[in-house]
Amino acid sequence: MIYPDSKVELEVASSAQLRQVPLSLRFDYRPFWRPICSVLGGTKTLAAVVMALIHTDGWVSYSRAARHYEVPSRYRNPLYTWRLVTGAMDLLDDLGLIDHDRRAPGKRGWQSAARAKPELGEAVSELFKSEPLVAARPHEPIVLRDKHGKLTDYSETREAGWMRKRLDEINEGIASAGLPSAIRAPVVRIFNRDFGRGGRFYAMGGAWQVLSEDARGRIQIDDEPMVEMDFRCLHPSMLYVKESIPVPADAYDLPPWPRDLVKHVLLVLINAPSRRIAQSAIAHCEAMADVALPGTNEASRNAGRIIKDVAALHRPIDAAFGTDAGAKLMRLDSEIAEAVMLDMLKRGIVVLPVHDSFLAPASKSSELEQAMMEAAERKTGTRLLVSLK
């Protein structure tokens, strides 16, 4: 359920009806918690959960396992605890205000999920007409995960402090952009294992990043449509630049293999920790369907053949294949993304990151293209190709 403040929100919502997103307390609950609790009872967490539910169209997943909430102190949000979150969901369930897919704690691979019923919106929707929704500041915007994907602590450094300061500047810009409430969210940076890996910008609750490309194209700010521009063949291009070799005009052109499959194979090879794991992933991928039934022996054989062909096509960079090179490349592309967003903010323009692409008002597309090429040149030594999606 989404209570839209524009026709655009209805369009954005319609593209995400079957999507399930993790619970994110992404709105500032403080102006609303007393009115919400006066209607429903409960806690400040209940108010924050209600705001998340009625501004998400579809299911919101959350954990009923106590260990999920056991995180290092720097990440602890006093609203986000096992007792408070499960208590809020159970109260809303008891009141008949949510659809509730409640899973037993410890069931591997599955989380519980909730979806607002119309009655929940009817109970509180009037409360949101007098105060604008404001995105909450992330409790800890610089996130480090271990090799298992769990939150892990880190020593505070001058670098982390500067990253946090720059991220605050970016989030202030996004908060002032007048985004529809369905996609109004701050971003955090997530690193993997250490600060030399990952670092990409993720919108809390998914927001615009989990929408389809078509739905992102329907976003408007102040009645102006957005455009999306991305770097063409970003990670392969970075590897070629590192070897001081010209980037191919089209890194994915390899007849007779389908272009989408070649693209998928090349990206998997760059990101996989070994070629054996890459072959298995490629054999089971959706893009394989044009060649063989995914998951079959035939698909595995074709995966082996196309890996050899892609490696031959990209011999100058094939030493990086199956080495987990993608994580370090993401660290570099996240630096480029940060530079793009800060450069655009200096021009008074807010752009939204989608990892290696960016959303900006259509009238500012030329400024965005220039900022992307200049940021890439500063970080890599060359102006990488940019295209309009």
C-alpha positions in Angstrom: 0.0 0.0 0.0 1.3 3.5 -0.9 -0.5 6.7 -0.2 0.8 8.7 -3.2 1.4 12.4 -3.3 1.4 12.4 -7.1 0.4 10.4 -10.1 4.0 9.4 -10.5 3.9 7.6 -7.2 1.0 5.5 -8.5 3.1 4.5 -11.6 6.1 3.8 -9.5 4.1 1.7 -7.1 2.4 -0.3 -9.8 5.8 -1.7 -11.0 6.6 -3.0 -7.6 3.5 -4.8 -6.5 5.1 -8.2 -6.3 8.4 -7.0 -4.8 9.4 -7.8 -1.3 11.8 -5.4 0.4 13.6 -5.7 3.8 12.2 -3.6 6.6 13.9 -0.3 6.7 12.9 2.5 9.2 13.8 5.0 6.6 11.4 7.9 7.7 11.8 10.3 10.6 9.2 8.9 13.0 9.4 11.8 15.5 6.6 14.1 14.1 4.2 11.2 13.8 4.8 8.7 16.6 2.5 10.3 19.2 -0.4 10.6 16.8 0.1 7.1 15.5 0.4 5.6 19.0 -2.7 7.5 20.1 -4.6 5.7 17.4 -3.0 2.3 17.5 -1.2 2.1 20.8 2.3 0.6 20.8 5.8 2.1 20.8 7.9 4.5 18.7 9.0 1.4 16.8 5.4 0.6 15.9 5.1 4.2 14.5 8.2 3.7 12.4 7.1 0.3 11.2 3.6 1.6 10.3 5.3 4.4 8.2 7.4 1.8 6.4 4.5 -0.4 5.7 2.0 2.1 4.3 4.7 3.7 2.1 5.7 0.4 0.6 3.6 -1.3 -2.1 3.9 -5.0 -1.4 5.5 -7.2 1.2 8.1 -6.0 3.7 10.3 -8.8 5.1 11.7 -8.9 8.6 13.4 -11.4 10.9 11.9 -13.1 14.0 15.3 -14.5 15.0 16.8 -12.7 18.0 20.3 -13.2 16.7 19.5 -11.1 13.6 19.4 -8.1 15.8 22.7 -8.9 17.6 25.0 -6.4 15.8 28.1 -4.4 16.8 27.2 -1.3 18.8 27.9 1.2 16.0 25.0 -0.2 14.0 22.5 -0.5 16.9 19.3 1.5 16.3 17.3 1.7 19.6 14.1 1.3 17.5 15.3 -1.8 15.7 15.4 -4.6 18.3 14.0 -8.1 18.2 11.4 -7.3 21.0 10.3 -4.0 19.5 10.0 -5.1 15.9 8.3 -8.4 16.5 6.1 -6.8 19.1 5.0 -4.1 16.6 4.3 -6.7 13.9 2.3 -8.9 16.3 0.2 -5.9 17.5 -0.6 -4.9 14.0 -1.5 -8.5 13.2 -3.7 -8.7 16.3 -5.5 -5.6 15.2 -6.2 -7.1 11.8 -4.3 -4.3 10.0 -1.7 -6.4 8.1 -1.4 -9.5 6.1 1.2 -11.5 8.0 3.4 -14.3 6.7 4.9 -15.3 10.0 7.8 -17.7 9.9 9.3 -19.7 12.8 12.6 -18.3 14.1 15.6 -20.2 12.7 14.0 -21.4 9.5 16.9 -21.0 7.1 16.4 -19.1 3.9 13.1 -17.5 4.9 12.1 -14.4 6.8 8.7 -13.3 8.0 6.9 -10.7 5.9 4.0 -8.2 6.4 1.9 -6.2 4.1 -0.4 -3.3 5.0 -4.1 -3.8 4.7 -6.3 -0.9 3.5 -7.6 -0.6 7.1 -4.1 0.4 8.3 -4.0 3.3 5.8 -7.5 4.3 6.7 -6.5 4.4 10.4 -3.5 6.7 10.0 -3.5 8.3 6.5 -5.0 11.6 7.8 -2.0 12.0 10.1 0.4 12.5 7.2 -1.4 15.4 5.5 -0.2 18.1 7.9 3.5 17.1 8.1 5.9 16.2 5.2 7.6 12.9 5.4 11.4 13.3 5.9 14.0 10.6 5.3 15.7 9.6 8.5 19.5 10.0 8.8 21.0 6.5 8.7 22.1 5.3 12.1 25.5 4.3 10.6 25.9 5.2 7.0 29.4 3.5 6.5 28.7 -0.2 6.7 31.2 -3.1 6.7 30.2 -6.7 6.2 32.2 -9.8 6.8 32.7 -12.7 4.3 29.3 -14.1 5.4 27.5 -10.9 4.8 27.1 -10.0 8.5 27.7 -6.6 9.9 31.1 -6.3 11.5 32.8 -3.5 13.5 35.8 -1.5 12.3 38.3 1.0 13.8 37.3 4.6 13.3 39.8 6.3 11.0 40.1 9.7 9.4 39.1 8.2 6.1 35.9 6.8 7.5 35.1 10.2 9.1 35.6 12.0 5.8 33.5 9.4 3.9 30.7 9.8 6.5 30.8 13.6 6.1 30.6 13.4 2.3 27.8 10.9 2.6 25.9 13.3 4.9 26.2 16.0 2.2 24.9 13.6 -0.5 21.9 12.6 1.8 21.1 16.2 2.5 20.8 16.8 -1.2 18.7 13.7 -1.8 16.4 14.7 1.1 15.9 18.2 -0.5 15.0 16.8 -3.9 11.3 16.4 -3.4 11.2 12.7 -4.3 7.9 10.9 -4.1 7.4 9.2 -0.7 7.5 5.8 -2.3 11.2 6.2 -3.1 12.2 8.8 -0.6 15.3 7.3 1.2 18.8 8.1 2.3 21.8 6.1 1.0 24.5 4.2 2.8 27.9 2.8 1.6 28.4 -0.9 2.0 31.9 -2.4 2.0 32.8 -6.1 1.9 35.4 -7.6 4.2 37.6 -4.5 4.2 37.5 -0.9 2.9 39.3 -1.9 -0.3 36.3 -3.9 -1.5 32.8 -2.7 -2.4 31.7 0.6 -1.1 28.8 1.1 -3.4 25.8 3.4 -2.5 22.6 1.6 -1.5 19.3 3.3 -0.9 17.7 2.2 2.4 14.7 0.0 1.7 15.7 -0.3 -2.0 13.8 2.8 -3.0 14.5 3.8 -6.7 17.2 1.1 -7.0 14.9 -1.9 -6.9 12.5 -0.4 -9.5 12.6 -1.7 -13.0 14.4 0.5 -15.6 11.0 1.3 -17.1 9.6 2.4 -13.7 12.7 4.6 -13.0 12.0 6.3 -16.3 8.6 7.4 -15.0 10.0 9.2 -11.9 9.4 12.9 -11.9 10.7 15.7 -9.6 8.7 19.0 -9.8 6.9 17.7 -12.9 10.2 17.1 -14.7 11.0 13.5 -15.9 14.3 11.9 -15.0 16.8 10.3 -17.4 19.3 7.5 -16.5 22.8 7.5 -17.8 25.4 4.8 -17.2 29.0 3.9 -17.9 29.2 1.5 -20.9 31.0 -1.8 -20.0 32.3 -0.2 -16.8 34.3 -3.1 -15.1 35.7 -4.5 -18.4 36.7 -1.0 -19.3 38.5 -0.5 -16.0 40.5 -3.7 -16.5 41.5 -2.6 -20.0 42.6 0.8 -18.7 44.7 -0.9 -16.1 46.5 -2.8 -18.8 46.9 0.4 -20.9 45.0 -1.2 -23.7 42.2 0.5 -25.7 38.7 -0.5 -24.6 36.8 -2.6 -27.3 34.0 -0.7 -29.0 31.6 -3.4 -27.8 32.8 -5.8 -25.2 29.7 -8.0 -25.6 29.8 -8.6 -29.3 30.7 -12.3 -29.8 28.6 -14.1 -32.5 26.9 -16.6 -32.5 26.4 -16.2 -28.7 23.5 -13.9 -27.7 24.7 -10.5 -26.6 22.9 -10.6 -23.3 24.5 -13.9 -22.5 28.0 -12.7 -23.4 27.4 -9.6 -21.1 26.3 -11.8 -18.2 29.2 -14.2 -18.7 31.8 -11.5 -18.8 30.5 -9.9 -15.6 30.2 -13.2 -13.8 33.8 -14.1 -14.7 35.0 -10.7 -13.3 33.1 -11.2 -10.1 33.4 -14.9 -9.4 36.1 -16.3 -7.0 37.0 -19.1 -9.5 36.2 -20.2 -13.0 34.5 -23.4 -11.7 32.1 -21.3 -9.6 31.6 -19.0 -12.6 30.7 -21.9 -14.9 28.1 -23.2 -12.5 26.5 -19.8 -12.1 26.4 -19.2 -15.8 24.9 -22.7 -16.4 22.0 -21.8 -14.1 21.4 -18.2 -15.2 18.3 -17.0 -16.9 20.3 -15.6 -19.9 21.3 -19.2 -20.7 17.7 -20.0 -21.7 18.4 -18.8 -25.3 21.0 -21.5 -25.7 20.0 -24.4 -23.4 17.7 -25.2 -20.5 19.3 -23.6 -17.4 20.7 -26.1 -14.9 21.0 -29.0 -17.3 24.2 -30.8 -18.4 23.8 -29.1 -21.9 23.7 -25.7 -20.2 26.9 -26.6 -18.2 28.7 -27.7 -21.5 27.6 -24.5 -23.2 28.8 -22.5 -20.2 32.2 -24.0 -20.5 32.3 -23.2 -24.3 31.3 -19.6 -23.9 33.7 -19.0 -21.1 36.5 -20.1 -23.4 35.2 -17.9 -26.2 34.9 -14.9 -23.9 38.3 -15.4 -22.5 39.8 -15.6 -26.0 37.9 -12.4 -27.0 39.2 -10.6 -23.9 42.7 -12.2 -23.7 44.3 -8.9 -22.4 42.2 -9.0 -19.2 41.5 -12.8 -18.9 44.0 -13.0 -16.0 41.4 -11.2 -13.8 38.7 -13.8 -14.6 37.7 -16.0 -11.6 39.8 -14.0 -9.2 37.0 -12.0 -7.4 38.3 -8.8 -9.1 34.9 -7.3 -9.1 35.0 -6.3 -5.4 38.0 -4.1 -5.9 36.6 -2.6 -9.1 33.4 -1.8 -7.1 35.6 0.2 -4.7 36.9 2.3 -7.6 33.5 2.7 -9.2 32.0 3.8 -5.9 34.7 6.5 -5.7 33.6 7.6 -9.2 29.9 7.6 -8.1 30.7 9.7 -5.0 32.6 12.2 -7.2 29.7 12.4 -9.7 27.1 13.1 -7.0 29.3 15.7 -5.2 30.2 17.5 -8.5 26.5 17.6 -9.4 25.5 18.9 -6.0 28.0 21.8 -6.5 26.0 22.7 -9.6 22.8 22.6 -7.6 21.7 19.3 -9.2 20.7 16.2 -7.2 21.3 12.8 -8.9 20.3 9.4 -7.6 22.9 6.5 -7.8 22.0 3.1 -9.3 25.6 1.7 -8.8 27.2 2.4 -12.2 24.4 4.6 -13.5 22.7 7.8 -12.3 19.2 9.4 -12.5 19.0 13.1 -13.1 16.4 15.6 -14.4 16.2 15.4 -18.1 17.2 19.0 -18.6 20.5 18.3 -16.8 21.5 15.3 -18.8 24.4 17.1 -20.5 25.8 18.2 -17.1 25.5 14.7 -15.8 27.3 13.2 -18.8 30.1 15.7 -18.4 30.4 15.1 -14.6 30.5 11.3 -15.2 33.3 11.5 -17.8 35.3 14.0 -15.7 35.0 11.9 -12.6 36.0 8.7 -14.4 39.0 10.5 -15.9 40.2 11.7 -12.5 39.8 8.3 -10.9 41.0 6.0 -13.8 43.1 8.3 -16.1 40.7 8.1 -19.0 37.2 9.3 -20.0 35.0 6.1 -20.0 32.1 5.9 -22.4 28.7 7.1 -21.1 25.4 6.3 -22.7 21.7 7.2 -22.1 19.6 4.2 -21.0 
